[in-house]
Amino acid sequence: MSSTTFTSGDVSRVASLAHIPVSDDEKKSLAAGFTKTISVVEQINKLDVSKADASQVSGLTNVFREDVVDEKRMFTQDQALANAPRKNGGYFVVDQVLDQEE
């Protein structure tokens, strides 16, 4: 068994932070699932991978390009804000989303 065990209270806290409604039965099931997942991760962490080859196996290569500004595709600030329903001082205005009920 895992050294880390999740409880229904842990699930309640995470669900509250994510604003996800979870029933009591779901809390029990999710707590068991979280505990099992952590147990598997702990087993994987115990594996000796010091001799594992981590080279590219798909044969694909990365394609890089210079990070340059394409001024032909840039908006001016006025163009970017043209359809904004609310703006102030050259910025978009949006509702605050930091309020949280516990």
C-alpha positions in Angstrom: 0.0 0.0 0.0 1.1 3.6 -0.6 2.7 5.6 2.1 0.4 8.5 0.9 -3.3 7.9 1.5 -6.0 10.3 0.3 -9.2 10.8 2.3 -12.6 12.1 1.3 -11.6 15.3 3.0 -8.7 15.7 0.6 -11.0 15.1 -2.3 -13.5 17.7 -0.9 -10.7 20.3 -0.7 -9.5 19.7 -4.3 -13.1 19.7 -5.6 -13.8 22.9 -3.7 -10.7 24.6 -5.2 -11.8 23.4 -8.7 -15.4 24.3 -8.1 -16.5 20.8 -9.0 -19.5 19.3 -7.2 -18.7 15.8 -5.9 -21.0 13.4 -4.0 -20.0 11.5 -0.9 -19.8 8.2 -2.9 -17.6 9.9 -5.5 -15.3 11.3 -2.8 -14.7 7.8 -1.4 -14.1 6.4 -4.9 -11.8 9.3 -6.0 -9.8 9.1 -2.7 -9.2 5.4 -3.3 -8.2 6.1 -7.0 -5.9 8.9 -6.0 -4.2 6.7 -3.4 -3.8 3.9 -5.9 -2.3 6.3 -8.5 0.2 7.6 -6.0 1.1 4.1 -5.1 1.9 3.2 -8.7 3.9 6.4 -9.1 5.9 5.6 -6.0 6.7 2.1 -7.4 7.8 3.7 -10.7 10.1 6.1 -8.8 11.8 3.1 -7.2 12.9 1.7 -10.6 16.6 1.9 -11.5 16.7 3.8 -14.8 20.4 4.7 -14.6 21.2 2.5 -17.6 18.1 3.3 -19.6 18.7 4.9 -23.0 16.7 8.0 -23.3 17.5 8.8 -27.0 15.1 9.7 -29.7 13.3 6.6 -30.9 10.8 8.0 -33.4 13.3 9.3 -35.9 11.7 12.7 -35.9 13.7 15.9 -35.5 12.8 19.2 -34.1 12.3 22.1 -36.5 13.5 25.4 -35.2 13.1 28.9 -36.6 14.5 32.2 -35.6 12.3 34.1 -33.1 11.7 37.2 -35.1 8.7 39.6 -35.1 6.7 39.5 -38.3 5.6 43.1 -38.4 3.3 42.5 -41.3 1.1 40.3 -39.1 1.1 42.6 -36.0 -1.9 44.5 -34.8 -1.5 48.0 -33.5 -2.9 48.6 -30.0 -5.9 50.3 -31.5 -6.6 47.4 -33.8 -6.3 44.9 -31.0 -8.7 46.8 -28.9 -11.1 47.7 -31.7 -13.8 45.1 -30.8 -13.2 45.0 -27.1 -16.5 45.5 -25.2 -14.6 47.2 -22.3 -11.2 48.9 -22.4 -9.4 51.5 -20.3 -6.1 53.2 -20.9 -5.1 51.0 -23.8 -5.9 47.7 -22.0 -8.7 45.2 -22.0 -11.0 45.4 -19.0 -12.3 42.1 -17.6 -14.2 41.1 -14.5 -12.2 40.0 -11.5 -12.1 36.2 -11.1 -10.2 36.0 -7.8 -13.2 35.8 -5.5 -13.7 32.4 -4.0 -16.3 30.9 -1.7 -15.0 28.3 0.7 
